[in-house]
Amino acid sequence: MSVSQPVATVPSAVVRLGSRWYFVVTIATIGFFAWVPFVHAAVRLGRKSLYVKAAVFGVAAALMGVLMSLAPKDAAGKVVGSTGNLLTSIAVVLGLVVVAVGCVQQAKLRREILRQVPGERLDGPDPALAAALAARDRRTEARKLATEDPLIARDLRVGRPDLPRNYDDGGLVDLNNAPADVIASVCGLDAATAEAIVDIRATVGGFAAVDDVGAVVPFGTLDRIRDRAVVLPV
């Protein structure tokens, strides 16, 4: 039986550092080779439109070369005359424009390429993580509202995802008023446990705190319920 050898991976930090050659090539050559990174990106990303951009930057480089070659020069190769200075100035301005535009577009391409590197993110926090953290903040805000002004919280239907509403509470459920199936869904409980919660609240006339359901819920689930539940007046 042959044993497969582990595939060596290049650390993302090395890839990030190495990918900066896009800017080095573009800036160091004053735009003459700005087309090269676009060819590289086209190969890496498999996007034919990038070859078109590479061609555009190649034409700009050729134009700069033509302008520089047309500028009159003396025997020492120094540009002379107003015409020579004008052509050289146009070529320099064009080169600066190519560098500026090229670097902006190459920065976007670099981020796309680096997203292909495992563990590398240049576009901010993971969207799913950011959404989860934002929802947790909204739940905290809604709980504070339920504590300070429970009547307003009821009017906003905090903890009632089963009812039409405009207020976003981050995914809370009201243990005192929501149906059993909604409690089960939001808190991740089985149907029997959710029904037991509803039966107890009917017997005691409503819970005073979320922890009041601790005696009936399975071991290890109370923390999840604390994160998702709230109690409002019946």
Buried (B, 14 or more C-beta within 10 A) or exposed (E): EEEEEEEEEEEBEEBBEEBEBBBEBBBEBBBBBBBBBBBBBBEBBEBEEBBEBBEBBBEBBEBBEEBBEEBBBEEEEEBEEEEBEEBBEBBBEBBEEBBEBBBEBBEEBBBBBBEEBEEBEBEEEEEEEEEEEEBEEBBEBBBEBBEEEBEEBBEBBBBBBBEEEEBBBBBBBBBBBBBBEBBBBBBEBEEEBBBBBBEBBEEEEBBEEBEBBEEEBEEEBBEBBBBBBBBBEE
